[in-house]
Amino acid sequence: MTAPSLLAPRLRAAFAAPRAVRAGLIPYLTAGYPDMTTSDRLIETLIERGADIVELGLPFSDPIADGPVVQRSAHEALLCGITPDHVFELAAAHSAAVPFVVLTYLNPVLAYGVERFFDHARRAGVEALVIPDLPLDEASPFVERARASALAIVPMATPTSTDGRLELLARAACESPFVYCVATTGVTGARAALSDDLPGLVARLRARTKTPLAVGFGVSTPAQAAKIARLADGVIIGSALIDLVSCAADEESACQAVGDLVGAAARAILTSTV
């Protein structure tokens, strides 16, 4: 069994490497949307334009933490027949370039088989999973099984998390390469402004853990990315990218639009912290 300190070495390095000068950039895409070929090119574009880590969403029929943009992309990916194996295939194709995180819900993991899912994910180069509907109180068996596969499970914190909850999360964070901080209460989706509660959440977590903090949910512009970079160790951009893909006329324009946003966010993050 892998020791907690040895889990997700490339993710830990990805946070440590830019940490002295800037926050890490973590773009998110729904795997297999709008199709495998385009998804593969989009991931390649993310890497070329400045992604430090790539997060892939595994399509699921009931994504309770996701807003309409991500829900729609997941629905269309499922209609195209995207399965966990396709997600692992995409990660494996690019994991030599950057470390990968997969966001999934618990049901697909159980349906695939917990041990099989974790083992296949790790073989594909995935180093961590985000599972929004896995309660911290019930996570221990999954964390232990993930550790056996040299895989980390990332805990999530929200602005409404109680101090008691954050204490529990901080203990879990010892085994994780980062904590996923939810920027706004509610589901994913682009926001015109970030929650005023975010600095308080970050401060409460900083007082309890030295694990890097990555902020997502609602981050949609380079200006917002820059603002978060002054608070946190990682910036996650998802719905805004998926929305660009859904509005694009073709594969080429989708890659161009996604690349432009990621590139602008990467520059804004760097400028905000130098």
N, C-alpha and C positions, 0 to 999 in steps of 0.2 A: 504494500500500500504506500502511495506517495505521501511524504510528509507535507503538511500544510505550507511550510515555508518554500517548498519546491514547486508548488502548483503554479501554473500559468507563467512560466519564466519570461516568455516574450511579451506578454501583456504587462508584466511588472516593469520590464525594461522599456516598453513603449511609453509608460507613464514617467519613468525616471529620467529617460533621455531628454525630453523637452522641458521637464519640470522646472529646471533652473531658469529658463528664459521664457517659457510660454506654456499654456495648457495644450493638451493633446486634442486633436480633432478626430471625432468619431462619427462619420456619416452612417446612416441606417437606410437600408432598402429592403423591401419585401422580396425575398428570394423567388426567382422565376417569374417576376412581373416585369413587363407584360408577356415575356416569353423567355426561354432559357438563353437564346442567342443574345438578345438585347440585355438581359440581366448580366451575362458574362462581360459584355462590353462596358456596361455601366460600372461594374466593380473595377474593371481595369482603369476606367476614367477617374474614379474616386482616388485610386492609388496614385495615379499620375499627377493629380491636382492637389495632393497634400494630405490625404488621410493617413493618420498614424495607426489607426485601428479601424476595422470595418465590422459593423454589426448587421447581421442578416436576420430578418424576421421570417420565421417558419409559418407559412400560410395555415390558418386555422379558421374553422367555420364560426366560432364564437369568441372573438378576441375582445374580451370585456374591458381591457385597459386602453383599447385603441379607438380613435375617432373615425369619422366617416371616410377620410382619405385612405388611411391604412386598411380599414375594413373592406373598402371597395377593391383595393389592390389585392388583398388576400383572397377575396371571393373570386376575382378573375383568375388569379393564379391557380386556385383549386379547380376551377372550370377547365383550365389547361392541363390538369393532371399532375400538378407539382406535388411531390411527396418529400418526406425527410431525406430520402436518398438523393434527390435533386439538389436540396440545400447543401448536403455534405459534398456533393460533386462540385458545386460552385466554390465552396470554401477551399476544397482541396486544390482546385485549379489556381488559386491565388495566394494560398497561405504561406508560400515561400517569401512573398513580398511584404506582407503585414500580418499581424495576429488577428484572429477572428473571434467574434462573440456571436452567439445565436440567441435570439429572443424567441422563446416558445412558450406555449401554455402547457399545463400539466397533462391534459388529456392526450395530446399526440405522443408524449413521452410514454405514458402508460400503454397506449394502443400499440406502439412500436415495440415495447418491451424496455424497461428501464435500463437494464444492463446493456442490452444491445444498442439502445439509443446512445448512451454515454460512450460506449466503446467505439461506435462508428463515428460519432462526432469528433472524438479525440484523434482517431486515425486520419480524419480529414483535415486536421490542423486547427480545429476549434479548441480554444483554451478555456472558455467560460460560457456559462449559460445564464440568461436572465429569464426567470419564470415568474411573471407577475402574480399568478394566482396560487403560488405555493406559499402558504403562511409560514412565517419564521418558526412558530411554535411546532409545526409539523415537518420541518425541513430536515431534521437530523438524519433520518434514514437515507434521504436522497443525497445529502451532502457527503455522507460516508461512502455511498456507492459511487458518487462522482469522483471522490478522492481516489478510490481504487482504480479509476480510469484516468487518473492524472488530469482531472477536469475540475474547475471551480464553479460554484454557484454564487452568483452575485446578489447580495441583498439590496432591497430597495427601500428608500426613505422618502416620506412625503411631508409637505408642510404641516399636515395634521397629526403626524406621529407624536405620541406622548413621550415624555422623558423615559418612562419605563420601557417603551418600545425601542427607543434609541439605545438604551443600555443593552438590550437583547441583541439589537442589530450590531452594535459595536463588538460584541463577543463573536458574532458570526463573521464580521468583517476581517478578523484576524486571519482567516483562511482565504480571503478573496483578494484579487488584484485591485479591485476598486469597489466603491459603493455607488449604486445608481441613485442619484438624487432627482426626484420628480420636481420640476420647476414650478408647476401649477397644479392645483387640485383639479381632478377630473381626468378625462381621457386625452390621448395624444392629439395633436393638431396644431397648426400654426396659430400663433397669438400675436396681436398687435403690440402687446406689452407683457413683460414677465411679472410674476407675482411679487408683491412687496414682501412676502413672507420668505422668499428664497434666501436672502442674506442671513436671516435668523436661523433657518434650517442648517445652512452651512456652518454657522458658528457653533450651533449645538452639537453638530457632528464632530467638528474639529476638537471640541473639548473632550470628546470621548474616544476618538480613534485617529491614528496616523495614516490609515489606509487612504489612498487617493480617492477623491470625490469627483464623479463625472455627472454633469447636469444635462437632463433631457426633458422631453415633453414640452412642446410649444416653441422651441428655438427655431426661428425661421429666417432671420436676416443676419448679415455680417455684423451689424451694429449690436444685435442681441448676443451674438457669439463673443464679441469683444467684451461686452459687459460681464458675461459669465466667466470669461477667461481671467478676469481680475479677482474672481471669487474662488473658482474651483480649479481642479487639475485636468478636467476633460470636458469637452463640449460635444453634445450629441445632437445632430440635426437629422430628422427623419421625414416627417410629413411634408415639409416644404419641398424636399427632393422628390418624393413620390408624386406630389402634385405636379411638379414640372414634367415628370415622365408621362403622366396621364394626359397632359395638355399638349404634348409634343406630337408633331405630324408624322414623324418617322424616327427610326433608331438613331440616325445621325443627329437630328435636332434634339432628341432626348439627351444624348451624351453631351452635346454642346451646352445645353441649359444646366444640366447637373454639374458639369465641370466648371462652368462659370461661377455658380453659387459656392461650390466647395472651395474653389481657388480664392474667391473673394473673402470667404470666411477664414481661410488659412492666413491670408494677409492681414485681416482685421485682428485676429487673435495675436499674431506676432507683433503688430503695431501697438496693441493694447498693453503689452507686458515688457516692452523694451525701453 
